[in-house]
Amino acid sequence: MKAEIYEVITKKKEFSQLPRKDVEIAYSSFEKRQTSEEEKIRLTRGLLHKVFGAFLSRKLLGPKNKSFEWILRKHISTRERIEFYPEIYSGILKGLGKRISVIDLGAGVNGFSYNFFRKAGFDVSYSGVEAIGQLVELTNNYFEKEKINGRMLHLSLFDIEEIKKIIKKIEKPRVIFLFKVVDSLEMLSRDFSKKLISEISSLADRIVVSFATESMIKRKKFYAKRTWFLEFLKENYSILYDFELGKERYIVFKK
Ligand SMILES: C[S@@+](CC[C@H](N)C(=O)[O-])C[C@H]1O[C@@H](n2cnc3c(N)ncnc32)[C@H](O)[C@@H]1O
């Protein structure tokens, strides 16, 4: 992708801090089409909006110093989880001891749930990876202010080698979260979630994948893929726990 095209696409504020890799992958879906450059840019922005746009609510970036609950309620993914967090974290982290490293891939604002690790009795060292720079900054400011043992990294999950390097440096036991991220990854690159999991699974003591279970018309297409995805997990991994809480299904597995 030419530098000028990247610049035009990311002129829009909502895409202004996305890693180049994600923009490139989105653009490559339309690059070979027999259409004008303007149209390709329009289509790329449309796809990026589907993958990332919904998660950068203006409300989140508005007034500063809001409570962690306020932030969790403003994000589409964390909102429905709030009352279940202690149960979710106890359910997925049990059996690994008290001190655990969590690596949250495609974290969104889930770092604001850090207090729930404490409530569930865990002393967590948290590393989140997120493509939307604004959410990285928002969460890092919160960690700093609250002196939380956490950090957010601004990186694309498509940058597998970098992700692996980061994970290797993190203390064990390591638990990797992929909460409601598989659908986003598949939208940009089919089968990528399978590749990502295959590459990082030997570095983790546990991986947790979650899916929204509420049926939305737009999500219908992913249900078919999910069956295939679940088959992939069953064939290649040992499933430790599989449960549903608050319109979300959590599958905990290991290599
Ligand atoms: C549905 S949200 C889920 C957020 C969070 N995991 C949760 O469940 O609360 C998906 C998140 O993944 C991020 N994401 C999607 N594709 C990504 C990529 N290639 N690299 C890094 N982050 C990505 C999006 O920006 C968004 O914040």
The ligand as an SDF file (V2000), in Angstrom:
LIG
                    3D

 27 29  0  0  0  0  0  0  0  0999 V2000
  -15.2460   -6.5720   20.6030 C   0  0  0  0  0  0  0  0  0  0  0  0
  -13.8960   -5.6480   21.2210 S   0  0  0  0  0  0  0  0  0  0  0  0
  -13.5170   -6.5910   22.6700 C   0  0  0  0  0  0  0  0  0  0  0  0
  -12.6980   -5.8370   23.6820 C   0  0  0  0  0  0  0  0  0  0  0  0
  -12.3000   -6.6290   24.9170 C   0  0  0  0  0  0  0  0  0  0  0  0
  -11.5300   -7.8200   24.5710 N   0  0  0  0  0  0  0  0  0  0  0  0
  -13.5070   -7.0260   25.7130 C   0  0  0  0  0  0  0  0  0  0  0  0
  -14.0790   -8.0950   25.4670 O   0  0  0  0  0  0  0  0  0  0  0  0
  -13.9020   -6.2600   26.5850 O   0  0  0  0  0  0  0  0  0  0  0  0
  -12.5610   -6.1010   20.1420 C   0  0  0  0  0  0  0  0  0  0  0  0
  -11.3040   -5.3230   20.4140 C   0  0  0  0  0  0  0  0  0  0  0  0
  -10.2370   -5.9090   19.7020 O   0  0  0  0  0  0  0  0  0  0  0  0
   -9.4590   -4.8930   19.1280 C   0  0  0  0  0  0  0  0  0  0  0  0
   -8.8200   -5.4430   17.9380 N   0  0  0  0  0  0  0  0  0  0  0  0
   -9.4330   -5.9510   16.8530 C   0  0  0  0  0  0  0  0  0  0  0  0
   -8.5360   -6.3380   15.9470 N   0  0  0  0  0  0  0  0  0  0  0  0
   -7.3150   -6.0800   16.4790 C   0  0  0  0  0  0  0  0  0  0  0  0
   -5.9850   -6.2480   16.0150 C   0  0  0  0  0  0  0  0  0  0  0  0
   -5.7390   -6.7550   14.8240 N   0  0  0  0  0  0  0  0  0  0  0  0
   -4.9840   -5.8750   16.8090 N   0  0  0  0  0  0  0  0  0  0  0  0
   -5.2170   -5.3550   18.0400 C   0  0  0  0  0  0  0  0  0  0  0  0
   -6.4540   -5.1610   18.5300 N   0  0  0  0  0  0  0  0  0  0  0  0
   -7.4920   -5.5140   17.7600 C   0  0  0  0  0  0  0  0  0  0  0  0
  -10.4790   -3.8080   18.7870 C   0  0  0  0  0  0  0  0  0  0  0  0
   -9.8680   -2.5580   18.6110 O   0  0  0  0  0  0  0  0  0  0  0  0
  -11.3930   -3.8700   19.9960 C   0  0  0  0  0  0  0  0  0  0  0  0
  -10.9530   -3.0340   21.0310 O   0  0  0  0  0  0  0  0  0  0  0  0
  1  2  1  0
  2  3  1  0
  2 10  1  0
  3  4  1  0
  4  5  1  0
  5  6  1  0
  5  7  1  0
  7  8  2  0
  7  9  1  0
 10 11  1  0
 11 12  1  0
 11 26  1  0
 12 13  1  0
 13 14  1  0
 13 24  1  0
 14 15  1  0
 14 23  1  0
 15 16  2  0
 16 17  1  0
 17 18  1  0
 17 23  2  0
 18 19  1  0
 18 20  2  0
 20 21  1  0
 21 22  2  0
 22 23  1  0
 24 25  1  0
 24 26  1  0
 26 27  1  0
M  CHG  2   2   1   9  -1
M  END
$$$$
